[in-house]
Amino acid sequence: MIRSLTALGALCAAVVLTSVAGDSATIIDSWSAVQVPTPPPLKAVTVDPSTTALLVLDFVKPICTSPSCLSAMQSAAKTLKAARDSHTMVVYSLGGGATAADILPPVAPLGSEPVVSSGPDKFIGTDLQQILTSKGIKTIVVTGFAAEGAAMYTASHAAFSGMKVVIALDAIGSNNPYASQYVAWNMVNAPRLGPNVTLSTTDQITY
């Protein structure tokens, strides 16, 4: 009788473990079955020029050569003009060993506009935080390349620091469309990021 109960218990445990294993497949097992989520909403935004900075990230010759980047740059050029017309602060970044002279002409900086150089997170190893803080900046509008690089990590740093972040989705790009899609989803769904991030487009941002 005891042996029968022991055997029955072992059988039940095996069934439970098999069921749990079947219901808890890792992303490795379910990768091909993952469904694309519904696109996040893109919202019209009005920002205060006196407390807003437009970030123009890594639109430089060594990096920005693909159709995706060039298209994003053209969109960035539109919001750059609107920002300058409203006297909104503009800050540039460099990556890939580039210099300020490598920034592509349609979005080239004026002499008075600051330029920082760093890896994907433009706050690390630069005075970007000091530049923004000294001007009382509370909101940043993010444009740049790549979505999964400078745009995501710089925007995340700002949002984690308590700043409001507007991402001009048509003005960030990637050589991999999935990366742009993932970044858009992540920025409004990740813990502590979502409440501080708004996805928009250059024609929906008013300075």
C-alpha positions as CSV (number, residue, x, y, z in Angstrom):
1,M,0.0,0.0,0.0
2,I,2.8,2.4,0.9
3,R,4.6,1.6,-2.3
4,S,1.4,2.2,-4.3
5,L,1.0,5.6,-2.7
6,T,4.6,6.5,-3.3
7,A,4.4,5.5,-6.9
8,L,1.1,7.5,-7.3
9,G,2.8,10.5,-5.7
10,A,5.7,10.3,-8.0
11,L,3.4,10.0,-11.0
12,C,1.4,13.1,-9.9
13,A,4.6,15.1,-9.4
14,A,5.8,14.1,-12.8
15,V,2.5,15.2,-14.4
16,V,2.6,18.6,-12.5
17,L,6.2,19.2,-13.5
18,T,5.5,18.4,-17.2
19,S,2.5,20.7,-17.1
20,V,4.5,23.6,-15.6
21,A,7.3,23.1,-18.0
22,G,4.9,23.2,-20.9
23,D,3.2,26.3,-19.7
24,S,6.4,28.3,-18.9
25,A,8.4,28.1,-22.2
26,T,11.2,30.6,-22.3
27,I,11.6,33.2,-25.0
28,I,14.1,30.9,-26.6
29,D,11.3,28.3,-27.1
30,S,8.6,30.7,-28.1
31,W,10.6,33.3,-30.2
32,S,8.9,32.5,-33.5
33,A,5.4,32.6,-32.0
34,V,5.7,36.0,-30.4
35,Q,3.1,38.4,-31.8
36,V,3.8,42.0,-32.8
37,P,2.1,44.3,-30.2
38,T,-0.3,47.0,-31.2
39,P,1.5,50.1,-32.2
40,P,1.8,52.6,-29.3
41,P,-0.1,55.9,-29.9
42,L,1.7,58.9,-31.3
43,K,0.6,62.0,-29.6
44,A,0.6,65.7,-30.4
45,V,2.8,67.6,-28.0
46,T,3.3,71.3,-27.2
47,V,6.6,72.1,-25.4
48,D,7.8,75.2,-23.6
49,P,10.8,76.5,-25.6
50,S,12.2,78.1,-22.4
51,T,12.6,74.7,-20.6
52,T,13.0,72.4,-23.6
53,A,16.1,71.2,-25.5
54,L,16.1,69.4,-28.9
55,L,18.8,66.7,-29.0
56,V,20.2,65.9,-32.4
57,L,22.2,62.7,-31.9
58,D,24.9,61.2,-34.1
59,F,23.7,62.3,-37.6
60,V,27.4,62.1,-38.7
61,K,29.0,60.9,-41.8
62,P,30.7,57.8,-40.4
63,I,27.4,56.5,-39.0
64,C,24.6,58.0,-41.0
65,T,24.8,56.3,-44.4
66,S,21.7,54.1,-44.7
67,P,18.3,55.1,-46.1
68,S,16.8,54.8,-42.7
69,C,19.2,57.3,-41.2
70,L,19.0,59.7,-44.0
71,S,15.2,59.7,-43.8
72,A,15.3,60.3,-40.1
73,M,17.8,63.1,-40.6
74,Q,15.4,64.9,-43.0
75,S,12.6,64.7,-40.5
76,A,15.0,65.9,-37.8
77,A,15.9,68.9,-40.0
78,K,12.2,70.0,-40.0
79,T,11.9,70.0,-36.2
80,L,15.3,71.6,-35.9
81,K,14.1,74.6,-37.9
82,A,11.0,74.8,-35.8
83,A,13.1,74.6,-32.6
84,R,15.4,77.3,-33.7
85,D,12.6,79.6,-34.8
86,S,11.1,79.3,-31.3
87,H,14.6,79.8,-29.7
88,T,14.5,76.3,-28.2
89,M,17.9,75.1,-27.1
90,V,19.6,72.6,-29.5
91,V,22.3,70.2,-28.4
92,Y,24.2,67.8,-30.7
93,S,26.1,64.6,-30.1
94,L,28.9,62.8,-31.9
95,G,29.6,59.1,-32.1
96,G,31.8,56.7,-34.1
97,G,34.9,58.8,-33.7
98,A,33.3,61.7,-35.6
99,T,34.0,65.4,-35.2
100,A,31.6,68.3,-35.4
101,A,32.6,68.8,-39.0
102,D,31.2,65.3,-39.8
103,I,27.6,66.3,-38.8
104,L,25.6,66.2,-42.0
105,P,24.8,69.6,-43.6
106,P,21.0,69.5,-43.3
107,V,21.3,69.4,-39.5
108,A,24.6,71.0,-39.0
109,P,25.0,73.0,-35.8
110,L,25.4,76.7,-35.4
111,G,28.5,77.9,-33.7
112,S,26.6,78.6,-30.5
113,E,25.0,75.2,-30.2
114,P,26.8,72.8,-27.8
115,V,28.2,69.4,-29.1
116,V,29.1,66.4,-26.9
117,S,30.8,63.2,-27.8
118,S,30.2,59.8,-26.2
119,G,29.0,56.3,-26.7
120,P,25.3,55.3,-26.8
121,D,24.4,57.2,-23.6
122,K,25.4,60.8,-24.3
123,F,25.2,61.7,-20.6
124,I,28.1,59.4,-19.7
125,G,31.5,61.0,-19.8
126,T,30.2,64.4,-21.0
127,D,28.8,67.6,-19.5
128,L,25.4,67.1,-21.1
129,Q,23.6,67.1,-17.8
130,Q,25.3,70.3,-16.8
131,I,24.5,71.9,-20.1
132,L,20.8,71.1,-19.7
133,T,20.6,71.9,-16.0
134,S,22.3,75.3,-16.4
135,K,19.5,76.3,-18.8
136,G,16.7,75.0,-16.6
137,I,15.8,72.3,-19.1
138,K,13.0,70.0,-18.0
139,T,12.0,68.4,-21.3
140,I,14.0,67.0,-24.2
141,V,12.9,66.2,-27.7
142,V,15.0,63.3,-29.0
143,T,16.1,62.8,-32.6
144,G,19.0,60.7,-33.9
145,F,20.6,57.5,-34.9
146,A,20.5,54.7,-34.0
147,A,17.2,54.0,-32.3
148,E,18.7,51.2,-30.3
149,G,21.8,53.2,-29.6
150,A,22.0,56.9,-28.9
151,A,18.3,57.6,-29.0
152,M,17.2,54.9,-26.6
153,Y,20.0,55.1,-24.1
154,T,20.1,58.9,-23.9
155,A,16.4,59.2,-23.7
156,S,16.3,56.5,-21.0
157,H,18.9,58.2,-18.9
158,A,17.0,61.5,-19.1
159,A,13.7,59.8,-18.2
160,F,15.2,57.9,-15.3
161,S,16.6,61.2,-14.0
162,G,13.1,62.7,-13.9
163,M,13.1,64.7,-17.2
164,K,10.2,64.6,-19.6
165,V,11.2,63.0,-22.9
166,V,9.5,63.4,-26.3
167,I,10.7,61.0,-28.9
168,A,10.2,62.1,-32.5
169,L,9.7,58.6,-33.9
170,D,10.0,59.6,-37.5
171,A,13.4,61.3,-36.7
172,I,15.1,58.3,-35.2
173,G,16.2,55.4,-37.3
174,S,17.9,52.1,-37.4
175,N,19.4,49.7,-40.0
176,N,17.1,47.1,-38.4
177,P,13.3,47.9,-38.5
178,Y,12.7,45.6,-35.6
179,A,15.0,47.8,-33.5
180,S,13.0,50.9,-34.1
181,Q,9.8,49.0,-33.4
182,Y,11.2,47.6,-30.1
183,V,12.6,50.9,-28.9
184,A,9.2,52.6,-29.5
185,W,7.4,49.9,-27.5
186,N,10.0,49.8,-24.7
187,M,10.2,53.5,-24.1
188,V,6.5,53.7,-23.2
189,N,6.2,50.3,-21.5
190,A,9.3,49.9,-19.4
191,P,9.1,50.6,-15.7
192,R,9.8,54.2,-14.7
193,L,10.3,55.1,-18.4
194,G,6.7,55.1,-19.6
195,P,5.3,57.8,-17.4
196,N,8.1,60.2,-18.5
197,V,8.1,59.4,-22.2
198,T,5.8,60.6,-25.0
199,L,6.0,59.2,-28.6
200,S,5.3,61.8,-31.2
201,T,6.3,62.8,-34.8
202,T,8.0,65.9,-36.0
203,D,4.8,67.4,-37.5
204,Q,3.0,66.9,-34.2
205,I,5.6,68.7,-32.0
206,T,4.9,72.4,-31.4
207,Y,7.5,74.6,-29.9
